[in-house]
Amino acid sequence: MLCSAWEQPRSGDGQYYCLFLKFYWDIIKSDVTRGILHFFCSNSICESWKDTLVVLLPKTTNADTPSKFCPISLCQSFYKVVAKILINRIKPVLGNIISEEQGSSWIQALSGLRQGCPLSPYLFILCSELLSMAFKQRGAQLGIRIVPHAERISHLLYVDDILVFAEASRHNADRILNILDHYCGWTGQCINREKSAILFNKRCPKWKQRAIARAVGVRRVDQFDYLGIPLVLRKLKVADFAKIV
């Protein structure tokens, strides 16, 4: 447990801190163990354990604006041990908590979900259950059927990306916005409209496309990439997969 949680960082102050803990482990192990057990017994963690070093990693070459960088939090060693223990406890039951339709769980993350924290992906998955449950309960008429009489697919989730499927109508657009607005209010997340887009079936009239896109507040596109695969209203070609091969 400790060895996996204290994998040596490649650089920075964490590298020396990790080496210090491993070298003097025989001397400090009792104090470290007491501190970690205190968290699980008291539900209280030392504030300094939550301090992080934020590193900005460029998303593209020649990144020159904040939006082109991804912030990564380098967590402290004691925090990583606590997170690792919690992760090992969550893993065996995660499959039961998350159904195919995605159930609901609530995490009170007063410090936010930090990219770089080993626990954040699991907490994000649990919190995302709220969105899936909202679509199931309040968006039953949304979605599309892949084949006749099949169950409707209203949305797909991957990390912090979401695809929403619905018949092109102002009523459905308002319903989707209502679900998303409530989810943002529950979790504190926000829709990045600059990175959002809407794709219409070619049979949808242009005037309706303009009206719905204006109501939703995102741009219309003829295609976009999702997980490296282009989503287009035509048969895919070999060239379309060049980015992922």
Summary of the structure (lengths in Angstrom):
residues: 245
radius of gyration: 22.5
end to end distance: 36.2
largest distance: 73.5
contacts: 570
relative contact order: 0.07
helix: 46%
strand: 16%
